[in-house]
Amino acid sequence: MDVDLAAAYDRCRELHRRHGRTYYLATRLLPAWKRRHVHALYGFTRYADEIVDRTEDLPPAERAARLREWSDRFVAGLHGASVDDPLLPAVLHTIAVFDLDRDDFASFLRSMAMDLTVMSYPTYDDLLDYMEGSAAVIGTMMLPILGSSDPAAAREPARQLGFAFQLTNFIRDVAEDLDRGRTYLPDEDLAKFDVTRADLVAAKAAGRTTPRIRELIEYEVTRAQAHYLAAAPGIPLLNPASQACMRTAYALYGGILDEVAAQDYDVFVSRALVPQRRRMAVAARALLTPPGTPVQVPGPALEPALAG
């Protein structure tokens, strides 16, 4: 591997280590040769996200121009152009090694562009359309790297796991997203529980929830669980060497829902985090679990209407 490519992989790994603690821990359970490719995909998604979310002091047009310029550089690289970028060489190398679907990357970049202009989503279907690019395609990008005994059967569970992980993040990060002027909880869900955006802002300012917001968050937790349930059959289908990694990620992201429930669904009193001791125990348990063992769906019992 040439020096520039190795440096690009190192850059992606550092982004992953710094910003994706839960998933980074899980990747430590992968064979060493697979880790760098997972880091490359994380680096790609994280860097695009930073262009969108870490440049909020810039005018929207300039933020859009930065994302477009970086996206164009990436597309040029896909077509064989030399790319002067600190991390894209690793991403392009990973795409080539595993022949990853280029459409997944186009879909992802489309959703990142949406974050520059879309501040809320009227319905859950609208949110799913956004998450198709921002989350589901991450699952399908990852699948060839992880490997599977039945890639066709594992594809939809991989997509569902992307939905589950991202919806978990949206539930945990309601207050942080409000700071950016966004709500990822669908407007129709807020209306269902008689909650307004102003109510969310007031609860954030007060540092505590209200009964109606608590019911809303509990509903969203149950909805996320339905995606975890749909994702569960895919993990035993993965390459045995990849299962401990994804069992750990599945349990730790799902554990965030457990922590939200333990806070009585108050996402404003503190940011729900899985304690370090539990994180280590989950990873150790995953290493000792025989390949092919079913995974346990996180959180409280599912309501039949959402589980179906």
C-alpha positions in Angstrom: 0.0 0.0 0.0 1.4 3.4 -1.0 2.1 6.1 1.6 -0.8 8.3 0.5 -3.3 5.5 0.7 -2.1 4.3 4.1 -2.4 7.9 5.4 -6.0 8.1 4.1 -6.9 4.9 5.9 -5.3 6.3 9.0 -7.2 9.5 8.7 -10.5 7.6 8.4 -9.6 5.4 11.4 -8.9 8.5 13.5 -12.2 10.1 12.5 -13.9 6.8 13.5 -12.0 6.6 16.8 -12.8 10.2 17.8 -16.4 10.4 16.7 -17.9 6.9 16.6 -17.0 5.4 20.0 -19.7 2.8 20.0 -19.2 1.5 16.5 -15.4 1.9 16.8 -15.4 -0.4 19.8 -17.4 -3.0 17.8 -15.0 -2.8 14.8 -12.1 -3.9 17.2 -13.7 -7.3 17.0 -13.3 -7.6 13.3 -10.4 -9.3 11.6 -7.7 -6.6 11.1 -7.9 -6.7 7.3 -11.6 -5.7 7.4 -11.3 -2.9 9.9 -9.6 -0.4 7.6 -12.4 -0.8 5.1 -15.1 -0.1 7.8 -13.1 2.9 8.9 -13.0 4.1 5.3 -16.8 4.0 5.1 -17.2 5.7 8.4 -14.7 8.4 7.4 -16.7 9.1 4.2 -20.0 9.4 6.0 -18.5 11.4 8.9 -16.7 13.9 6.7 -19.8 14.6 4.7 -21.8 15.1 7.9 -19.2 17.5 9.2 -19.4 19.6 6.0 -23.2 19.9 6.7 -23.2 20.2 10.5 -19.8 21.7 11.5 -20.0 24.7 9.2 -23.1 26.3 10.6 -21.5 29.7 10.8 -21.3 29.8 7.0 -24.2 30.9 4.7 -26.3 28.0 3.4 -25.1 28.6 -0.1 -21.5 28.2 0.8 -22.1 25.1 2.8 -23.9 23.6 -0.2 -21.0 24.6 -2.4 -18.5 22.8 -0.1 -20.6 19.6 -0.1 -21.0 19.8 -3.9 -17.3 20.4 -4.5 -16.4 17.4 -2.2 -19.0 15.2 -3.8 -17.8 16.2 -7.3 -14.2 15.3 -6.3 -15.5 11.9 -5.1 -17.4 11.2 -8.3 -14.3 12.2 -10.3 -12.3 9.7 -8.3 -14.9 7.0 -9.1 -14.2 7.6 -12.7 -10.5 7.3 -12.3 -9.3 10.8 -11.8 -6.5 11.5 -9.4 -7.9 12.8 -6.1 -6.1 15.3 -3.8 -8.0 14.6 -0.5 -7.0 13.4 2.9 -9.4 10.5 3.1 -11.1 9.9 -0.3 -8.3 7.6 -1.6 -9.2 5.1 1.2 -12.9 5.3 0.3 -12.3 4.8 -3.4 -9.9 1.9 -2.7 -12.5 0.2 -0.5 -15.2 0.7 -3.2 -12.9 -0.9 -5.7 -11.9 -3.8 -3.6 -15.5 -4.8 -2.8 -17.1 -3.5 -5.9 -19.6 -1.5 -3.8 -22.7 -0.2 -5.4 -22.0 3.4 -6.5 -25.7 4.2 -6.3 -25.6 3.8 -2.5 -23.0 6.6 -2.3 -25.1 8.9 -4.5 -28.1 8.2 -2.3 -26.1 9.0 0.8 -24.9 12.3 -0.7 -28.4 13.2 -1.6 -29.6 12.8 2.0 -26.6 14.9 3.2 -27.7 17.7 0.8 -31.2 17.5 2.3 -29.8 18.4 5.7 -28.9 21.8 4.3 -32.5 22.7 3.6 -34.9 20.3 5.2 -35.6 21.1 8.9 -38.4 18.7 9.6 -40.3 15.8 8.1 -44.1 15.8 7.8 -44.6 12.0 8.0 -42.6 8.9 8.9 -42.6 7.9 5.2 -40.9 11.2 4.5 -38.3 10.5 7.2 -37.8 7.0 5.8 -37.0 8.6 2.4 -34.3 10.6 4.1 -33.0 7.7 6.1 -32.9 5.5 3.0 -29.9 7.5 1.9 -28.5 8.4 5.3 -28.8 5.0 7.0 -30.2 2.1 5.0 -27.5 2.4 2.3 -24.8 2.3 5.1 -26.0 -1.2 5.8 -25.8 -2.3 2.2 -22.4 -0.7 1.8 -21.2 -2.7 4.8 -22.6 -6.0 3.8 -19.9 -7.0 1.3 -17.2 -6.1 3.8 -18.7 -8.1 6.6 -19.5 -11.0 4.3 -22.6 -13.3 4.4 -23.6 -16.9 3.7 -26.7 -15.5 2.0 -26.2 -11.9 0.8 -29.7 -11.7 -0.8 -31.3 -12.7 2.5 -29.1 -10.5 4.6 -29.6 -7.4 2.5 -33.0 -6.2 3.9 -31.9 -6.9 7.6 -28.8 -4.8 6.8 -31.0 -1.9 5.6 -33.2 -2.3 8.7 -30.2 -2.1 11.0 -29.3 1.2 9.4 -32.8 2.5 10.1 -32.6 1.2 13.7 -29.2 2.8 14.4 -30.2 6.2 13.0 -33.6 6.3 14.6 -31.8 5.5 17.9 -29.5 8.5 17.3 -32.5 10.7 16.5 -34.2 9.8 19.8 -31.1 10.3 21.9 -30.1 13.6 20.1 -33.4 15.5 20.1 -31.9 18.3 22.1 -28.7 18.5 19.9 -30.8 18.5 16.7 -33.0 21.3 18.1 -29.8 23.4 18.4 -29.3 23.0 14.7 -32.9 24.0 14.0 -34.0 20.5 13.1 -36.4 17.9 14.3 -36.2 14.3 13.0 -39.3 13.2 14.9 -42.1 13.4 12.2 -44.6 16.2 12.5 -47.4 13.7 12.4 -46.0 12.0 15.5 -45.8 15.3 17.3 -49.4 16.0 16.5 -50.4 12.5 17.6 -49.2 13.3 21.1 -50.2 17.0 21.0 -46.6 18.1 21.1 -45.3 21.2 19.2 -41.7 22.2 18.3 -42.1 25.0 20.8 -42.8 22.4 23.5 -39.6 20.6 22.6 -37.6 23.8 22.7 -39.2 24.7 26.1 -38.4 21.2 27.5 -34.8 21.6 26.3 -34.5 25.0 28.0 -36.0 23.5 31.2 -33.8 20.4 31.1 -36.7 18.1 31.7 -39.5 16.6 29.7 -43.3 16.8 29.9 -45.8 13.9 30.1 -46.8 14.3 26.4 -43.2 14.4 25.2 -42.4 11.4 27.3 -45.2 9.5 25.5 -43.9 10.7 22.2 -40.4 9.4 22.9 -41.7 6.1 24.2 -43.6 5.7 20.9 -40.4 6.4 18.9 -38.4 3.9 21.0 -41.0 1.3 20.2 -40.8 2.2 16.5 -37.0 1.9 16.6 -37.4 -1.5 18.2 -39.4 -2.7 15.2 -36.5 -2.0 13.0 -34.1 -3.8 15.3 -36.6 -6.8 15.2 -36.5 -6.7 11.4 -32.7 -6.5 11.4 -32.1 -9.4 13.9 -32.2 -12.3 11.4 -29.4 -10.8 9.4 -26.7 -11.0 12.0 -26.5 -14.9 12.2 -26.2 -14.8 8.4 -23.0 -12.8 8.5 -19.5 -14.3 8.0 -18.7 -15.9 11.4 -15.6 -13.6 11.8 -17.9 -10.6 11.5 -20.7 -11.6 13.9 -19.1 -10.5 17.1 -18.6 -7.0 15.7 -22.2 -6.6 14.7 -23.6 -8.3 17.7 -21.8 -5.7 19.8 -22.9 -2.8 17.7 -26.5 -4.1 17.7 -26.5 -4.5 21.5 -24.8 -1.2 22.2 -26.9 0.9 20.0 -30.0 -0.9 21.3 -28.6 -0.3 24.8 -29.1 3.4 24.2 -32.8 2.7 24.0 -32.6 0.9 27.3 -30.9 4.0 28.8 -33.6 6.3 27.4 -36.2 4.0 29.0 -34.3 4.0 32.3 -34.5 7.8 32.2 -38.3 7.5 31.9 -38.0 8.6 28.3 -36.7 12.0 29.3 -34.1 12.9 26.6 -33.6 16.4 28.0 -32.4 15.5 31.5 -29.1 14.0 30.1 -27.8 12.4 27.0 -28.4 8.6 27.2 -25.1 6.8 27.2 -24.3 3.1 27.7 -21.9 2.8 30.7 -18.4 1.8 30.0 -18.6 -1.4 32.1 -21.6 -2.5 30.1 -19.9 -1.7 26.8 -17.0 -4.0 27.8 -19.3 -6.7 29.0 -21.3 -6.7 25.8 -18.1 -6.9 23.6 -16.8 -9.8 25.7 -20.1 -11.7 25.6 -20.3 -11.2 21.8 -16.8 -12.8 21.4 -18.0 -15.8 23.4 -21.3 -16.2 21.5 -21.2 -19.1 19.0 -21.8 -17.9 15.4 -25.4 -18.3 14.2 -26.9 -17.6 17.6 -30.0 -15.3 17.4 -29.7 -11.8 18.8 -31.9 -10.4 21.4 -34.1 -7.4 20.4 -33.3 -4.5 22.8 -35.7 -2.5 25.0 -39.1 -3.3 26.6 -41.6 -5.7 25.1 -42.7 -4.7 21.6 -46.3 -3.7 20.9 -47.8 -6.1 18.4 -49.0 -3.3 16.1 -45.4 -2.0 15.7 -43.7 -5.4 15.7 -45.7 -6.6 12.8 
